[in-house]
């Protein structure tokens, strides 16, 4: 089975707010779908956390390296792409685009073998996983009402982040967290994401340490991105001193970027994004590296239905990957699939056991949000 063509299509029209200081608009493109077409007629699906113009430009560079390659050898083909693009922006848009290709190749390999991707990655430790609802912070009462509506949908784990947190003083920060905890109760999981990868984040280590102490009082499961993403020494010291677990890593790409952070002990929980780091091949290596250093792997998933499907397959492989991120209210997750995602009575999400990613796209929704009729 040879790779014949790679197509990409940017998602527009319903891009959710990110909580960023330079806020994205619904018509902005931050997620791009990728389809790898083969000479057998089989098609694999991937997703890239990047603008479609950047993905299209990257594919012009990658196409000569990948067209005609064996579509059933995702790890080898992806590494070939990494090795031949050192001088062209390693870690940026090209690596992001490789992520989508790699995910699509694993989808193809699973379809060819008649097995879910998780089984090809070494075996499934679980057939369901707990999704946590990923929610932007707001003023306390508004946030509380939003969380209660989501809880009524069956979610039992919640992450609140970005928005006004860390920007208006410690009293509001605590009021937000208190309102969230009171809204969802003590028998649920609550995570807090400071969003310190936002542009010109105003706080440093001492703020993060004080805030971590406050979060511990509310039983927060982890504190995510508490300091800017380049401040390794701050992460290391914060992890050493804080009683609440420290999480991060969503902005990094490739295993080589994660290695010094993991070896330095910067994280309790590492959060690579499969649509950025180089795909499933690369994320699996990062996850094993983390596990060998006593660090939990929980994938970052501010994403699409295809990215979520990849996260679910990865979660099936690692014994301590007991959460996946679920961006609530996003049509790019909820509408792109033929069969809607559904929580069971325990608030868990079933991991597809159909071949490949186990995903069937809603072609009408794809056309609606990409403008493409012949993407897959």
C-alpha positions as a LaTeX table, in Angstrom:
\begin{tabular}{lrrr}
\hline
Residue & $x$ (\AA) & $y$ (\AA) & $z$ (\AA) \\
\hline
Unk1 & 0.00 & 0.00 & 0.00 \\
Unk2 & 1.69 & 3.18 & $-1.24$ \\
Unk3 & 0.98 & 6.79 & $-0.35$ \\
Unk4 & $-0.56$ & 8.45 & $-3.41$ \\
Unk5 & $-1.62$ & 11.88 & $-2.18$ \\
Unk6 & $-1.96$ & 13.94 & 1.00 \\
Unk7 & $-4.82$ & 16.38 & 1.28 \\
Unk8 & $-5.39$ & 19.01 & 3.95 \\
Unk9 & $-8.42$ & 21.06 & 4.93 \\
Unk10 & $-8.63$ & 23.82 & 7.53 \\
Unk11 & $-11.55$ & 23.96 & 9.94 \\
Unk12 & $-13.37$ & 27.31 & 10.08 \\
Unk13 & $-16.65$ & 28.82 & 11.16 \\
Unk14 & $-16.89$ & 27.38 & 14.68 \\
Unk15 & $-13.41$ & 27.73 & 16.15 \\
Unk16 & $-13.93$ & 27.89 & 19.93 \\
Unk17 & $-12.50$ & 30.63 & 22.11 \\
Unk18 & $-9.09$ & 29.82 & 23.51 \\
Unk19 & $-8.94$ & 32.34 & 26.33 \\
Unk20 & $-5.85$ & 33.84 & 24.70 \\
Unk21 & $-4.98$ & 37.52 & 25.14 \\
Unk22 & $-5.14$ & 37.84 & 21.33 \\
Unk23 & $-8.42$ & 35.95 & 21.12 \\
Unk24 & $-9.17$ & 33.78 & 18.12 \\
Unk25 & $-12.41$ & 34.26 & 16.18 \\
Unk26 & $-14.82$ & 31.58 & 14.91 \\
Unk27 & $-13.58$ & 32.09 & 11.33 \\
Unk28 & $-9.91$ & 31.73 & 12.30 \\
Unk29 & $-8.23$ & 28.42 & 11.51 \\
Unk30 & $-6.15$ & 26.76 & 14.22 \\
Unk31 & $-6.94$ & 23.11 & 13.37 \\
Unk32 & $-6.32$ & 21.43 & 10.03 \\
Unk33 & $-7.43$ & 17.93 & 9.00 \\
Unk34 & $-5.17$ & 15.70 & 6.94 \\
Unk35 & $-6.16$ & 12.77 & 4.73 \\
Unk36 & $-3.54$ & 10.34 & 3.39 \\
Unk37 & $-4.81$ & 8.66 & 0.22 \\
Unk38 & $-3.23$ & 5.41 & $-0.96$ \\
Unk39 & $-3.01$ & 3.51 & $-4.24$ \\
Unk40 & $-5.33$ & 0.86 & $-2.77$ \\
Unk41 & $-8.11$ & 3.38 & $-2.21$ \\
Unk42 & $-7.75$ & 3.31 & 1.58 \\
Unk43 & $-7.66$ & 6.68 & 3.34 \\
Unk44 & $-6.16$ & 7.54 & 6.72 \\
Unk45 & $-7.20$ & 10.51 & 8.84 \\
Unk46 & $-5.00$ & 12.91 & 10.79 \\
Unk47 & $-5.25$ & 16.28 & 12.53 \\
Unk48 & $-2.80$ & 19.15 & 12.95 \\
Unk49 & $-2.90$ & 21.91 & 15.57 \\
Unk50 & $-1.90$ & 24.59 & 13.08 \\
Unk51 & $-3.26$ & 27.01 & 10.51 \\
Unk52 & $-4.14$ & 25.48 & 7.14 \\
Unk53 & $-1.82$ & 27.85 & 5.25 \\
Unk54 & 1.14 & 26.60 & 7.31 \\
Unk55 & 0.12 & 22.97 & 6.83 \\
Unk56 & $-0.28$ & 23.45 & 3.08 \\
Unk57 & 3.15 & 25.05 & 2.85 \\
Unk58 & 4.72 & 22.26 & 4.91 \\
Unk59 & 3.15 & 19.58 & 2.70 \\
Unk60 & 4.81 & 21.11 & $-0.36$ \\
Unk61 & 8.13 & 20.36 & 1.32 \\
Unk62 & 7.12 & 16.96 & 2.68 \\
Unk63 & 5.33 & 15.57 & $-0.38$ \\
Unk64 & 8.51 & 14.64 & $-2.32$ \\
Unk65 & 9.73 & 12.73 & 0.74 \\
Unk66 & 6.52 & 10.85 & 1.41 \\
Unk67 & 4.66 & 10.23 & $-1.87$ \\
Unk68 & 5.25 & 6.62 & $-2.93$ \\
Unk69 & 6.25 & 5.51 & 0.55 \\
Unk70 & 4.81 & 2.44 & 2.26 \\
Unk71 & 1.68 & 3.60 & 4.07 \\
Unk72 & 1.90 & 0.71 & 6.54 \\
Unk73 & 5.17 & 1.84 & 8.16 \\
Unk74 & 4.20 & 4.97 & 10.10 \\
Unk75 & 7.14 & 5.12 & 12.49 \\
Unk76 & 9.78 & 4.69 & 9.80 \\
Unk77 & 8.13 & 7.11 & 7.39 \\
Unk78 & 7.64 & 9.77 & 10.07 \\
Unk79 & 11.24 & 9.49 & 11.21 \\
Unk80 & 12.35 & 9.86 & 7.59 \\
Unk81 & 10.41 & 13.13 & 7.46 \\
Unk82 & 11.98 & 14.36 & 10.71 \\
Unk83 & 15.49 & 13.41 & 9.62 \\
Unk84 & 15.19 & 15.19 & 6.28 \\
Unk85 & 13.80 & 18.47 & 7.61 \\
Unk86 & 16.37 & 19.51 & 10.22 \\
Unk87 & 17.24 & 22.67 & 8.27 \\
Unk88 & 13.71 & 23.71 & 7.37 \\
Unk89 & 12.14 & 24.57 & 10.72 \\
Unk90 & 12.38 & 21.52 & 12.94 \\
Unk91 & 9.81 & 21.78 & 15.72 \\
Unk92 & 7.55 & 24.31 & 14.00 \\
Unk93 & 4.95 & 24.04 & 11.25 \\
Unk94 & 6.74 & 21.15 & 9.53 \\
Unk95 & 6.74 & 19.04 & 12.69 \\
Unk96 & 3.08 & 19.90 & 13.25 \\
Unk97 & 2.27 & 18.75 & 9.71 \\
Unk98 & 4.23 & 15.52 & 10.22 \\
Unk99 & 1.97 & 14.91 & 13.22 \\
Unk100 & $-1.11$ & 14.79 & 11.02 \\
Unk101 & 0.58 & 12.51 & 8.50 \\
Unk102 & 1.74 & 10.13 & 11.22 \\
Unk103 & $-1.72$ & 9.91 & 12.82 \\
Unk104 & $-3.20$ & 9.16 & 9.40 \\
Unk105 & $-0.61$ & 6.44 & 8.73 \\
Unk106 & $-1.42$ & 4.72 & 12.03 \\
Unk107 & $-5.09$ & 4.92 & 11.07 \\
Unk108 & $-4.24$ & 3.19 & 7.79 \\
Unk109 & $-2.12$ & 0.54 & 9.50 \\
Unk110 & $-4.95$ & $-0.29$ & 11.87 \\
Unk111 & $-7.47$ & $-0.50$ & 9.06 \\
Unk112 & $-5.17$ & $-2.79$ & 7.07 \\
Unk113 & $-4.65$ & $-5.06$ & 10.09 \\
Unk114 & $-8.30$ & $-4.94$ & 11.11 \\
Unk115 & $-7.27$ & $-3.80$ & 14.59 \\
Unk116 & $-7.56$ & $-0.62$ & 16.68 \\
Unk117 & $-4.39$ & 1.46 & 16.75 \\
Unk118 & $-3.94$ & 0.81 & 20.48 \\
Unk119 & $-3.50$ & $-2.88$ & 19.84 \\
Unk120 & $-0.82$ & $-2.18$ & 17.24 \\
Unk121 & 0.97 & 0.02 & 19.79 \\
Unk122 & 1.42 & $-2.93$ & 22.11 \\
Unk123 & $-1.98$ & $-3.75$ & 23.54 \\
Unk124 & $-4.99$ & $-2.22$ & 25.25 \\
Unk125 & $-4.89$ & $-1.78$ & 29.03 \\
Unk126 & $-8.44$ & $-0.42$ & 29.09 \\
Unk127 & $-11.50$ & $-0.12$ & 26.89 \\
Unk128 & $-12.76$ & 3.13 & 28.38 \\
Unk129 & $-11.22$ & 6.24 & 29.92 \\
Unk130 & $-12.43$ & 9.24 & 31.89 \\
Unk131 & $-12.74$ & 12.46 & 29.87 \\
Unk132 & $-12.36$ & 15.73 & 31.71 \\
Unk133 & $-14.43$ & 18.64 & 30.47 \\
Unk134 & $-12.09$ & 21.46 & 29.46 \\
Unk135 & $-13.70$ & 24.81 & 30.27 \\
Unk136 & $-12.53$ & 28.42 & 30.06 \\
Unk137 & $-12.61$ & 30.32 & 33.34 \\
Unk138 & $-15.02$ & 33.19 & 33.84 \\
Unk139 & $-16.37$ & 35.25 & 36.70 \\
Unk140 & $-17.26$ & 32.93 & 39.62 \\
Unk141 & $-21.04$ & 32.78 & 39.27 \\
Unk142 & $-20.97$ & 32.50 & 35.48 \\
Unk143 & $-18.39$ & 29.71 & 35.68 \\
Unk144 & $-20.34$ & 27.86 & 38.37 \\
Unk145 & $-23.51$ & 27.82 & 36.28 \\
Unk146 & $-21.56$ & 26.66 & 33.22 \\
Unk147 & $-19.96$ & 23.80 & 35.15 \\
Unk148 & $-23.30$ & 22.66 & 36.53 \\
Unk149 & $-24.73$ & 22.46 & 33.01 \\
Unk150 & $-21.77$ & 20.34 & 31.91 \\
Unk151 & $-22.02$ & 18.15 & 34.99 \\
Unk152 & $-25.65$ & 17.46 & 34.07 \\
Unk153 & $-24.33$ & 15.95 & 30.81 \\
Unk154 & $-22.55$ & 13.25 & 32.81 \\
Unk155 & $-19.02$ & 14.64 & 33.21 \\
Unk156 & $-17.35$ & 13.93 & 36.55 \\
Unk157 & $-13.97$ & 15.57 & 35.90 \\
Unk158 & $-13.40$ & 19.21 & 34.98 \\
Unk159 & $-10.49$ & 21.45 & 34.07 \\
Unk160 & $-10.88$ & 25.20 & 34.30 \\
Unk161 & $-8.31$ & 27.51 & 32.76 \\
Unk162 & $-7.15$ & 30.73 & 31.18 \\
Unk163 & $-9.56$ & 33.69 & 31.13 \\
Unk164 & $-9.15$ & 36.08 & 34.11 \\
Unk165 & $-7.08$ & 33.68 & 36.22 \\
Unk166 & $-3.74$ & 35.12 & 37.36 \\
Unk167 & $-4.51$ & 38.55 & 35.94 \\
Unk168 & $-6.74$ & 40.23 & 38.50 \\
Unk169 & $-5.28$ & 39.37 & 41.91 \\
Unk170 & $-5.34$ & 36.40 & 44.30 \\
Unk171 & $-8.82$ & 37.15 & 45.69 \\
Unk172 & $-10.48$ & 36.61 & 42.32 \\
Unk173 & $-8.31$ & 33.57 & 41.61 \\
Unk174 & $-9.48$ & 31.89 & 44.79 \\
Unk175 & $-13.08$ & 32.99 & 44.27 \\
Unk176 & $-13.06$ & 31.31 & 40.86 \\
Unk177 & $-11.66$ & 28.05 & 42.21 \\
Unk178 & $-14.00$ & 28.09 & 45.22 \\
Unk179 & $-17.03$ & 28.64 & 42.98 \\
Unk180 & $-15.96$ & 25.79 & 40.72 \\
Unk181 & $-15.45$ & 23.37 & 43.60 \\
Unk182 & $-18.75$ & 24.28 & 45.23 \\
Unk183 & $-20.57$ & 23.93 & 41.91 \\
Unk184 & $-19.34$ & 20.42 & 41.11 \\
Unk185 & $-18.96$ & 19.06 & 44.64 \\
Unk186 & $-16.12$ & 17.31 & 46.40 \\
Unk187 & $-16.66$ & 13.88 & 44.82 \\
Unk188 & $-15.41$ & 15.03 & 41.40 \\
Unk189 & $-12.03$ & 15.80 & 39.86 \\
Unk190 & $-11.04$ & 19.45 & 39.44 \\
Unk191 & $-7.93$ & 20.60 & 37.56 \\
Unk192 & $-6.68$ & 24.16 & 37.10 \\
Unk193 & $-4.79$ & 25.47 & 34.05 \\
Unk194 & $-3.12$ & 28.84 & 34.59 \\
Unk195 & $-2.43$ & 29.18 & 30.88 \\
Unk196 & 1.06 & 30.59 & 31.35 \\
Unk197 & 1.84 & 29.99 & 27.67 \\
Unk198 & $-0.39$ & 32.98 & 26.91 \\
Unk199 & 1.48 & 35.94 & 25.42 \\
Unk200 & 3.32 & 38.04 & 28.01 \\
Unk201 & 2.13 & 36.00 & 31.00 \\
Unk202 & 2.40 & 38.39 & 33.98 \\
Unk203 & 3.31 & 36.00 & 36.81 \\
Unk204 & 6.38 & 34.10 & 37.94 \\
Unk205 & 7.51 & 31.40 & 40.32 \\
Unk206 & 6.39 & 32.99 & 43.60 \\
Unk207 & 2.88 & 33.57 & 42.29 \\
Unk208 & 2.75 & 29.96 & 41.11 \\
Unk209 & 3.90 & 28.63 & 44.49 \\
Unk210 & 1.35 & 30.70 & 46.43 \\
Unk211 & $-1.37$ & 29.70 & 44.01 \\
Unk212 & $-0.44$ & 26.02 & 44.24 \\
Unk213 & $-0.85$ & 26.22 & 48.02 \\
Unk214 & $-4.32$ & 27.70 & 47.55 \\
Unk215 & $-5.30$ & 25.05 & 45.00 \\
Unk216 & $-4.27$ & 22.26 & 47.35 \\
Unk217 & $-6.92$ & 23.48 & 49.81 \\
Unk218 & $-9.59$ & 22.82 & 47.18 \\
Unk219 & $-8.42$ & 19.32 & 46.31 \\
Unk220 & $-7.19$ & 20.24 & 42.83 \\
Unk221 & $-5.85$ & 17.19 & 40.97 \\
Unk222 & $-3.15$ & 19.10 & 39.09 \\
Unk223 & $-1.90$ & 22.63 & 38.36 \\
Unk224 & $-1.21$ & 23.04 & 34.64 \\
Unk225 & 1.14 & 25.52 & 32.96 \\
Unk226 & 1.72 & 27.49 & 36.17 \\
Unk227 & 4.78 & 29.33 & 34.82 \\
Unk228 & 5.89 & 30.25 & 31.27 \\
Unk229 & 6.83 & 27.26 & 29.11 \\
Unk230 & 10.54 & 28.14 & 28.84 \\
Unk231 & 11.11 & 28.43 & 32.61 \\
Unk232 & 12.49 & 24.97 & 33.25 \\
Unk233 & 14.21 & 25.78 & 36.54 \\
Unk234 & 10.97 & 27.27 & 37.88 \\
Unk235 & 9.06 & 24.13 & 36.93 \\
Unk236 & 11.65 & 21.94 & 38.64 \\
Unk237 & 11.57 & 23.97 & 41.85 \\
Unk238 & 7.79 & 24.29 & 41.83 \\
Unk239 & 7.36 & 20.56 & 41.42 \\
Unk240 & 9.74 & 20.00 & 44.33 \\
Unk241 & 7.95 & 22.40 & 46.68 \\
Unk242 & 4.27 & 22.31 & 45.71 \\
Unk243 & 1.92 & 19.73 & 47.22 \\
Unk244 & $-0.38$ & 19.79 & 44.19 \\
Unk245 & 0.91 & 17.90 & 41.10 \\
Unk246 & 2.45 & 20.07 & 38.36 \\
Unk247 & 1.57 & 19.49 & 34.70 \\
Unk248 & 2.84 & 20.91 & 31.43 \\
Unk249 & 4.50 & 20.36 & 28.07 \\
Unk250 & 1.68 & 21.06 & 25.63 \\
Unk251 & 3.69 & 23.57 & 23.58 \\
Unk252 & 6.70 & 21.29 & 22.97 \\
Unk253 & 7.38 & 19.23 & 19.85 \\
Unk254 & 9.35 & 16.02 & 19.32 \\
Unk255 & 10.78 & 13.78 & 22.01 \\
Unk256 & 14.10 & 15.64 & 22.00 \\
Unk257 & 12.37 & 18.74 & 23.38 \\
Unk258 & 10.74 & 16.78 & 26.20 \\
Unk259 & 13.81 & 14.79 & 27.23 \\
Unk260 & 15.68 & 17.48 & 29.26 \\
Unk261 & 12.47 & 18.48 & 31.06 \\
Unk262 & 11.62 & 14.90 & 31.94 \\
Unk263 & 15.17 & 14.13 & 33.07 \\
Unk264 & 15.25 & 17.33 & 35.17 \\
Unk265 & 12.05 & 16.34 & 36.98 \\
Unk266 & 10.05 & 19.35 & 35.81 \\
Unk267 & 6.66 & 17.62 & 35.71 \\
Unk268 & 4.46 & 15.29 & 37.72 \\
Unk269 & 2.28 & 14.99 & 34.61 \\
Unk270 & 3.49 & 15.47 & 31.05 \\
Unk271 & 1.02 & 16.63 & 28.40 \\
Unk272 & 2.25 & 16.29 & 24.81 \\
Unk273 & $-0.25$ & 17.13 & 22.07 \\
Unk274 & $-0.41$ & 14.37 & 19.45 \\
Unk275 & $-1.30$ & 16.91 & 16.73 \\
Unk276 & 1.89 & 18.91 & 17.42 \\
Unk277 & 4.67 & 16.64 & 18.66 \\
Unk278 & 5.05 & 14.44 & 15.59 \\
Unk279 & 1.97 & 12.26 & 15.90 \\
Unk280 & 1.34 & 8.94 & 17.58 \\
Unk281 & 4.84 & 7.60 & 16.86 \\
Unk282 & 6.51 & 10.47 & 18.69 \\
Unk283 & 3.97 & 10.75 & 21.50 \\
Unk284 & 4.32 & 7.07 & 22.33 \\
Unk285 & 8.08 & 7.53 & 22.82 \\
Unk286 & 7.51 & 10.60 & 25.00 \\
Unk287 & 5.00 & 8.68 & 27.10 \\
Unk288 & 7.39 & 5.78 & 27.69 \\
Unk289 & 10.22 & 8.18 & 28.52 \\
Unk290 & 7.99 & 9.89 & 31.08 \\
Unk291 & 6.84 & 6.60 & 32.56 \\
Unk292 & 10.45 & 5.49 & 33.01 \\
Unk293 & 11.01 & 8.65 & 35.10 \\
Unk294 & 7.92 & 8.21 & 37.26 \\
Unk295 & 5.91 & 10.87 & 35.41 \\
Unk296 & 2.30 & 10.37 & 34.35 \\
Unk297 & 1.36 & 10.81 & 30.70 \\
Unk298 & $-1.99$ & 12.53 & 30.08 \\
Unk299 & $-2.34$ & 13.91 & 26.55 \\
Unk300 & $-3.21$ & 17.52 & 25.82 \\
Unk301 & $-6.39$ & 17.63 & 23.76 \\
Unk302 & $-7.67$ & 21.11 & 22.85 \\
Unk303 & $-8.41$ & 19.51 & 19.57 \\
Unk304 & $-10.65$ & 17.90 & 16.94 \\
Unk305 & $-12.55$ & 14.62 & 16.78 \\
Unk306 & $-9.56$ & 13.08 & 14.99 \\
Unk307 & $-7.15$ & 14.29 & 17.66 \\
Unk308 & $-9.46$ & 12.98 & 20.38 \\
Unk309 & $-9.64$ & 9.59 & 18.64 \\
Unk310 & $-5.82$ & 9.44 & 18.60 \\
Unk311 & $-5.70$ & 10.37 & 22.30 \\
Unk312 & $-8.17$ & 7.61 & 23.12 \\
Unk313 & $-6.03$ & 5.02 & 21.37 \\
Unk314 & $-2.92$ & 6.24 & 23.21 \\
Unk315 & $-4.80$ & 6.20 & 26.52 \\
Unk316 & $-5.66$ & 2.56 & 25.93 \\
Unk317 & $-1.96$ & 1.65 & 25.88 \\
Unk318 & $-0.60$ & 3.23 & 29.08 \\
Unk319 & $-1.76$ & 1.91 & 32.47 \\
Unk320 & $-1.69$ & 5.27 & 34.28 \\
Unk321 & $-3.19$ & 7.39 & 31.48 \\
Unk322 & $-6.59$ & 7.54 & 33.13 \\
Unk323 & $-7.80$ & 10.87 & 31.68 \\
Unk324 & $-8.21$ & 12.47 & 28.27 \\
Unk325 & $-9.08$ & 16.10 & 27.63 \\
Unk326 & $-12.50$ & 16.80 & 26.10 \\
Unk327 & $-13.12$ & 20.30 & 24.78 \\
Unk328 & $-16.80$ & 20.84 & 25.51 \\
Unk329 & $-19.09$ & 22.68 & 23.13 \\
Unk330 & $-16.80$ & 22.40 & 20.11 \\
Unk331 & $-18.46$ & 21.38 & 16.81 \\
Unk332 & $-15.02$ & 20.27 & 15.61 \\
Unk333 & $-15.27$ & 17.45 & 18.15 \\
Unk334 & $-18.98$ & 16.86 & 18.47 \\
Unk335 & $-20.18$ & 17.30 & 14.89 \\
Unk336 & $-17.36$ & 15.82 & 12.81 \\
Unk337 & $-18.26$ & 12.22 & 13.67 \\
Unk338 & $-21.16$ & 10.13 & 12.37 \\
Unk339 & $-21.73$ & 8.55 & 15.76 \\
Unk340 & $-21.69$ & 11.16 & 18.56 \\
Unk341 & $-19.36$ & 10.68 & 21.51 \\
Unk342 & $-21.31$ & 9.35 & 24.45 \\
Unk343 & $-20.51$ & 9.12 & 28.17 \\
Unk344 & $-21.58$ & 6.01 & 30.03 \\
Unk345 & $-23.28$ & 6.01 & 33.42 \\
Unk346 & $-19.90$ & 6.34 & 35.15 \\
Unk347 & $-18.94$ & 9.41 & 33.13 \\
Unk348 & $-16.46$ & 7.37 & 31.06 \\
Unk349 & $-15.80$ & 7.46 & 27.31 \\
Unk350 & $-15.53$ & 4.21 & 25.37 \\
Unk351 & $-12.29$ & 3.73 & 23.43 \\
Unk352 & $-13.22$ & 2.64 & 19.89 \\
Unk353 & $-12.22$ & $-0.93$ & 19.07 \\
Unk354 & $-12.93$ & $-0.67$ & 15.34 \\
Unk355 & $-9.92$ & $-0.81$ & 12.98 \\
Unk356 & $-7.57$ & 2.17 & 12.93 \\
Unk357 & $-8.69$ & 5.18 & 14.93 \\
Unk358 & $-12.20$ & 3.74 & 14.87 \\
Unk359 & $-13.54$ & 7.00 & 13.48 \\
Unk360 & $-16.17$ & 7.69 & 10.85 \\
Unk361 & $-16.35$ & 11.31 & 9.77 \\
Unk362 & $-19.58$ & 13.14 & 9.06 \\
Unk363 & $-18.98$ & 14.22 & 5.47 \\
Unk364 & $-21.62$ & 16.93 & 5.60 \\
Unk365 & $-19.95$ & 18.47 & 8.66 \\
Unk366 & $-16.53$ & 18.24 & 7.00 \\
Unk367 & $-17.84$ & 20.15 & 4.00 \\
Unk368 & $-19.59$ & 22.66 & 6.25 \\
Unk369 & $-16.45$ & 23.55 & 8.21 \\
Unk370 & $-13.79$ & 23.13 & 5.50 \\
Unk371 & $-15.60$ & 23.94 & 2.29 \\
Unk372 & $-14.13$ & 20.75 & 0.77 \\
Unk373 & $-16.27$ & 18.11 & $-0.93$ \\
Unk374 & $-13.52$ & 15.67 & $-1.86$ \\
Unk375 & $-11.31$ & 15.70 & 1.23 \\
Unk376 & $-11.79$ & 11.97 & 1.98 \\
\hline
\end{tabular}
